[in-house]
Amino acid sequence: MRGVLRDVLGLSTERAAAFHEDTPLFGALPELDSLAVAGVLTEIEDRLGILIEDDEVDGEMLESFGALTRFAAAKALA
């Protein structure tokens, strides 16, 4: 997930490496605006070989680094 956020949002490796479970994302990361969300989700789909439906996208999944990681892991394991 760090790699996705780093690559799509143009974050430094150091900045992405500092993310932890409770690191806030949407609304806290200036780079992660509503347009960037689409790019992040598309990159997650491509890297994990999954399909994220529109109705699965909500504020909770983008609230923190941990929430996004759990969402992606659950989709990949489904």
N, C-alpha and C positions, 0 to 999 in steps of 0.2 A: 504494500500500500504506500509505503514511503516513496518507492520508485515512481509509482503512478503520479502522486502529488508533486514530486520533484520535477518530473518530465513535463507534465501538462501545465503546471502552474509556474514553471521556471524558477523553482526554489533551489537554493544552494543545497549541496549534499549535507552540510553541517546543520542547516536549519531543519531539513526533513528528518535527519537522524535524531534530533532533539524532541521529536514528537513522542508523546506517551499516551497511554490509555485515555486520560482526561483532557488532552489538548483540544481546545475548542476549534472548530473548523468554520462552518458557514456562519457568517456574521462577525467572525473574529479574525479570519484571514482575509486581508484586503484583496488578495489575488483570487480568492474563491468567490466570485460573484455568480449571478444566475447563469450567465453564458458559460462560465468555466465549469459549472456543474455538469453540463452536457458533455463537455470534453473529458472530464474525469470519469463519468459513467461509461462513456464509449471506450475509453482506454481500459477500464476494468473489464468490460465485456470482452475486448480483444485479447487481453493478457490471460484471462481465466477461462475463455471459451464458454461464457455464459450469456444469457439474455436477461436484461433487467427491464421489466415491464414498467410502463409509465405509472401505473397505480401502486407500484412498490416503492416509488420515490417519495420520501416525506422528510420533514424537518428533523425527525429523530435520527434517521440514518446518517445525516450530515452534521449532526450536533457536535460530535467529537471524533477524534482519530480512532478511538476504540470502537465506537458505534459503527463507523464505516468499515472497519476491519472485520468486525463480527458479521455485518450484513454480507460482505463479499465472501467471507468464508462459508457462511450458511448456504449461499447461492451456489458456490462451487462444489459443495458437498451434497447438494440436493440431487 
